[in-house]
């Protein structure tokens, strides 16, 4: 018995780095950002260094606004989901996680310093932005539409997996996969900005996990097709995608069905004589 336990512990300990690495990689998606390119301008009043700092600040401010624009305008299949997204956007301020200067120049003639930068913007800052609080009724009204949107974009990742499996990768392009993954990241940021009611925390967590897994799988499919093309990437992507599909199926089955706007008549009951 003791020998069996030792063998079990050895197996678990040997697999632990792989398991923890997969969990960390999936959770990384929750902190990922929307990348945008922006131009900033600063007026040269004497010191070019001050003008450069002003230009960078201007570029970062514009980058945050552009990221919020991407958030609001992202393609969506469910109208009421878009309404939830817009509500989140009105409250999230957004902050720049990292940035890099792509180009800069000093225009002496116009007394301006110009920079072009690429910024990684996180819209849902848990330290500064107050979450949008969902009570029980609002959660039951809105979250089914979020789940419907998640399933809609999930089908696109499933289609990518099928194309790879049937050797039809020529039908794929990097821009399509980039936009698909961006939709997942936008959904993650939106879900991070929602505070669910106490009794719905687990359901909310499951939805976030499913979307994070889908985002990770989509990235790995892209790496496999357009990157290094390693079989490990494809295997991991398929595993993550299947796990996400199982979670979304479970959430769909548990989601309350919305009735139409027409009031249903009560069933006719014959009068007793």
Secondary structure, DSSP 4 states (H G I P E B T S, - for coil): -HHHHHHHHHHHHHHHHHHHHHHHHHHHGGG--EEEEEEEEEE-SS-HHHHHHHHHHHHHHHHHHHHHHHHHHS--S-HHHHHHHHHHHHH---EEEEEEEEEEEEETTTTEEEEEEEEEEES--TTTSPPEEP-HHHHHHHHHHHHHHHHHHHHHHHHHHHHHHTT-GGG--HHHHHHHHHHHHHHHHHHHTEE--GGGHHHHHHHHHHHHHHHHHHHHHHHHHHS---HHHHHHHHHHHHHHHHHHHHHHHHSPPPPPSSPPPPPP-PPP-
